[in-house]
Structures are given as C-alpha cells and as structure tokens.
Amino acid sequence: MATAPRKTKKSLTLAVATPVAPKGRQKLQTAGSDEKRERILKAAEALFDRYGYASTTIEQIVQALGVTKPFVYYYFRNKQEIFETLCWAPTEACVTVLDFAADDPRPAHEKAIDGLQRLIAATIAHYPAGFFPYREPQAFSPAYLKASREVAQQFYQQFCALLEEGRASGHFDFRDARITAQAACSLPGFLYNWYQPNGKLGPAEMVVELTDLASRVLGLRSSAALAPPPYRKRSTSKAAPAAKDAPSKRRKSAPSPSSTAA
C-alpha cells in the first residue's frame, strides 16, 4: 500500500469487486432464498463471534438453525465462504464511505471528516462481523485477501487526496498523508479489542467520540485558529502631543540617619 496519493479535485468513486459470491448448490434464485441465506449468516455470525473461526463447525451452524447440512450447503459451499460473505459486507460499507456525489460542493476537509465519521459508524453498525477481519486474518482465502488489499488501496488514495487538499487549504496540519490516514483509520480498526455495544457509551456516542479523536490525528485546526485577526480601522485623527512637564526645582534630600551617625 505504498502508492502515492492522487492529487485531484475530481470526485473519486471506488469500484468494489465482490470476491465472494455464495455458490453452494443453488442454481436459480427462488422466492425466500435471500431470507434463508441471511438466517444462515446470522447464526454463523453469533457462533464465529463466540467460538472463533477455527472452533466453529458446520455442524454447530446446523444445530443452531435446527436444519440439516444439505440446507446450508444449498446456499454456501463451505464454512469459509460463509465467513467471507459475512466479512465482505462491512468491508464494502467501510471502503465506500468516501464515494461522494460529483457535485458535492463541500471543501475537502469537510468530506474527509464526514468520511471518517461514516467509516466509524459503519464499523460499529456491522458489529461483530465487522471486527472479524482484524481478529482472524488467517481465515481468509488468497483471493479474498487480494480483493481486500485492492479496495483498501483505492480507499487510501481517495482519503489521502482529500487530506492533501485539506492541508493545502490550511485546515489540516500533518506531515505524511499516508501515515496520517492510516493512523486515523486505525481507531475504528482496533475496536475489536475492547468495544461492547452495551458499554459505557452507546453506538452513536461512540461514533462522536472516535470521530473527534480521529480529527485530532488529522491535525484539524479549529475555526478560531483559521480565522484572520479581527480588522481594526486605523484612526485618522492625529493624537495630541503629550504635555511637557514643567521643570521643577530639585529639593535637597534630608541626610539619612546613617550619614549622621559618624
């Protein structure tokens, strides 16, 4: 991920190529198939979250659903396909947060902060599946990892371009755009270590808190720091010359007690 950021003011839209298309044994789409597929994904998500990828089996998924194995294999080829399908939805939601409309009139720094907020919100909204890629990167196929790297690279190109524009306009203060971008985005990335939906802060409050912290990583300058000093009109009237003190006669000081003690 060492590609230099694109410096352009044109709208960049991320093309997301889905690496996972659940195959299973289903040949044609039927009524209710999406709902059944979602049932499988929901049950598997809870098991992956509780036991981890390696310790979760198709048999456990089947038991949680109260169905037979052919039911699951009709929609998904294997456990890995279920896991990757679960993980790709939050990945797509996160890497497309900067796909603003071409006629969006907002300046770059506002888009960058908005994109960060949407990234954090998408990560939290897809709990716990959104955290699986950070917890268990070893579970993915080479094709999935390749696709993930490609969309991440495109995302950082978009983000770095916005950061560069924001720095040029004086709204951001940082040294290296790529390092800054990755540092800011690592805040939601490490949520898997400690985040709990029923924790001290609710999801909406957590989004606000993390967005504020990420904005500081970008070196977002306050409006007060950006505002020019207040204009003060110069007075055209000439100041009256200061009155000179009248010469005063110097009085002789009285001798000090120490000088008369001799």
N, C-alpha and C positions, 0 to 999 in steps of 0.2 A: 504494500500500500504506500509506495513511495512516489507515485505520480504527482507532478506539480499541479497545484490547483489552477483551474481555468479562470482567467480574469476576463469576465464578460458580464455585461449588464442584461443580457438576454435571459428570458425565462428558461430554466433547465428542467426537463421532465425526465424522471427516472423510469427507464424501461425495465420492468421486473419480469424476468423469465422464470416461471414456476418450475423448480427442479423436481417437484413431486406431483404426480397426477395419479391418485389412487386407482389401481388397476383391478386387483382381485380377479374374480371370475365373472363379474358383471359385464355384459356386452352392450346392453342398451339401457338408457336411463328410464326408470319406471317411476310411477307415482309413489311418493313416500320414500324413495331411495335416499334422498338427501337427509331426511329426518332420521332414518335408520343409521346412516353413516355418522351423523352427529351424536347419536346415542353411544355408538362405539367409542368415538373420540372423547366424549365426556367421561365415560367410565375409565378409559385408559389414562386420561389426564390425572384423575384422582389417584390412581394406582402408581403411576410414574412419580407423582409428587410425594407419595407416602413411602414407597419402597425403592425408588430409583429405577433406572432403565434396566440394568443387569438383573435385578431381582424381581422384575415384573414379567410374568409369562402370559401367553395367550390363554392358557387355562384359567388364570386369575381373572382376566378380562371377561371371558365367557361366563364364569361363575357370577361375577358382579352384575352382568346383564341378564342372567337367567336364560341363556340361549345355548345353542350348540356351536361347535367350532366352524362348521360349514357356513353358519350365518356370518361370522366375522370374516372368513376367507372369501366370501362372496363379494365383499366390498374392499378388502385390503389384502395385499399379497402376503405380508408378514408383519411382525412386531415393529421392525424398523420403519416400514412405510407408515404405520400409524404414528410413530413418534415424530417422524419428519413432517408429516402432514400437520400435526399439532404445532410444531415449531415454526413452520413457514408462515402461517397466518400472522403471528405477531411480528415476524421479521419483515414481511411486506408492509404491515401497518407502520412500522418504525422508519423504514428507509424511504417511504414516500411522503414524509411529513413536510418536505421542502418543495413539493410539487405545487407551487403557487400558480395562479392564473397568469397568463402572459400580460394581461392588462392591469395587474395588481399595482397600484400606484405607490405603495408604501416603500420607504427607503430600505436599504439593505439591512441595517442594524435591527429594524423592527421585524423584518422577516426572519432574521437569524434567531432572535429571542422567541418569536412565535413558534418557529420550527422546533426549538429546544423544548418549549413547553408541551408541544404536541407529541414530541418523542417520549418525554417522561410520562405523559398521560397515557400514551399507547402501551408503554411497557407495563404500567400498573394495571391498566384495563385488561391486559391479557395474562394476569397472574392466574395460575402459576406457570402455564406453558411458556410464557414469555421469558422465563428465567431458565428454562431447560438448557438452551444452548450454552449458557455460562456454567451451569452445573456439570453438564456431561457432554463436553465437546467430542469425546471419543466415540460416541454412539452414532455419529453420522457417517453416511457413505461419502466416498470421494466426490461424487457428482454433486451432492448437496453442499459440501464444503466449498467446492469450486464456485457454485452459484452464489453462495453467501458472500464469498470474497469479492465477487464481481459487483454485486449490488452495494456492498459496503464501500467499495472503491468509488462508485458513482456518487453515492451519498456524500462522501467526504469531499469530492470535487465540488459538488454543489455548495456544501457548507463552507468550505474554505474560500470559495469565490465571494460569498456573502460577507465573510469575516474580513477579507481584504478590502472590500468596498466600504465596510463599516469603519475600518481603521483609517482609510483614506479620507473619510468624511469627519474624522475626529471623534467618533462615538465609541470606538474600542481602543484599548491600549494593551497590546501584547507584542511578543517578539516573533515567534514562529507560528504561522497559521495552522499547520497540520498538528503540531503538538498541542496547541491550544484547543483545537477542535476535538481531538481525541480525549483530552483531559476533561473537557466539559461533558462529553457524551459518556464518559466512564461513570459519571454519577448515577444515572439510572442503570447502567450495566452491572453495578455491584449491589443492587438492591437485593439480589437473590441471597446474599449473606445474612440479611437481617430484617427485611421487610415482612410485616404481618398486616393483613387487611384490617384486623381488629386491634391494631396497635394504638399508640398514644395519639397519632394523627390519622384522620380519615384520608381516603384516597385524594379528594380534592385539596385538602390542606397539604398533603404531602407533595402534590404537584406544584403548588405555590412555593413551598419551602425549597424544594430542589431546583426550581427554575431560578429563584433568587440566588442560590449558591452557584449555579452554573453561569449566571450572568456575571458574577464576580470573577469567575475563572476567565471569562472573555475580556475582562477589563472594561466592562460597560461603564462609561462615565456618566455621572449624574447630570441632570439638566442644569444645575447650578454651575457645575464646572464647565459646561459647554456655553453657557450664556455669556455674551460680551459684558464688560463692565458697564454700569449704568451711565448714560450720557449726561454730562453736566455742561450746561451752557455757560460759556465764559462771560463774565461781567465786562461790559464795555465802558463803564464809568471808571474814571481814574481815582485811585484811592488818595485821600487827602494826606499830605505829608505829615509825618509824625511830629508833634510839637517838641521843640528842643527844651530840655530842662534849663532853667535859669541857673547861671553859675552861683554856687553857694560858697560862702566863706567857710574855710576849713577851721574847725574849732580844735584847740589843743586838747588832747585827751588827758584825763587826770592820771597822775602817776599811780602805777599799780602798787599794791601793798608790798610786793616782793622787792620793788626797786627802792623802797624807803627803809627797808629793814637793815640796810648796811650801816 
